[in-house]
Amino acid sequence: MSLFAWRWVQRKIPTDDILKIRGFSMASKCQCCDQEESFAHIFFSGHTATQVWSHFLAIDLAFSSPPILADGASKTGGNPEAIFKNACPSSYFGSCG
């Protein structure tokens, strides 16, 4: 899990948009919907990703004191990527754009 997390933070997960940047040519389609697969879509803006983030936000509201993710949601307007970055130490995102 830690290797995946490190690769995720560094945006080294081989999603279609990242593979295209590296020169691979392919038809891009999310496995959960018909939109183009991208790092942001898979982990933040896609319907399934939004449901997952909402689930964790509900858990955070129920069990955290103070609620870490909920506080981030109020500061970021509900943007899941911004919520995650707000809840995690900024050093994790040093090389992420």
N, C-alpha and C positions, 0 to 999 in steps of 0.2 A: 504494500500500500504506500509506503513512503517513497518508493521510486516513482510511482504514478503521480503522487502529489507533487514531487519535485518537478517532474516533466510537465504537469499541468500548470504550475506556477510559472515555469519558464516558457510556456506555450509551445512545447515540443511534442504534444499529442498529434499524431498524423491525421488531422482532419482534412477534408477535401480542399479547403481554402489554403491550408499550409502546404499540402502536396502540390497544388498548382503553382505556388510561389517557387517551389523547388524544381519545377519543370515537368511534372507529371501531368499528362493530359487525360481527362476523364469526364464522364457525365457525373454531375454532382446532385445527389438527392438524399435528404434526410430519411433515415429508416423509420421515423415516427410520423412523418407528414410528407408533403410533396415539395417543401421548400428546399432551397440550396443548402447543403451542409456547410457549416462554418463553425469555427471555435465558439464564437459568440452565440450562435443559434443553438448549438448542442448544450452548452453549459449555462446559458443565461436567458436568451430571448425566445427560444422555442416553447411550444405549448407544454411539452413534457417537462422541460427544465423549469418552467414557471411553476408547474404543479409541485415539483420536488422542493423548490425554494420556499413555496407557500407552506408546505408541510413542515419544513424545518423552522420556519418563522413561527408557526403555531406552537411547536414544541418549545422553542425559546421563550415565547410569551408565557407558557404554562410553568416552566421550571427554572428559568434564570432570574436572578435577582441582583442587579437590575438586568432586564432583558437586553442582551448584547445585540442580537440581530434586529430587534424591534427598534432600538435606539438608532441603529444605522438606517433603518427604513424611513424613519422620520427625518433624518438628516439628508437623505439622498433621493427623496421623492419616490421610493419604492424600487429603484433600479437594482436588480439582484447582484450584478457585478460590482456596483458601487457599495452595496451593503456588505458584501464579502470583504472587499478591500478595506472598508471602514472597520470591520470587526477583527481583522488580522493585522499583525505588525507590518508596518510599511516596508521593512527590509525584505519581506517575502516577494515584493513586487518591484524590486529595484530595476530589473531588466525588462519588465513588461511595459509595453507602450501605453 
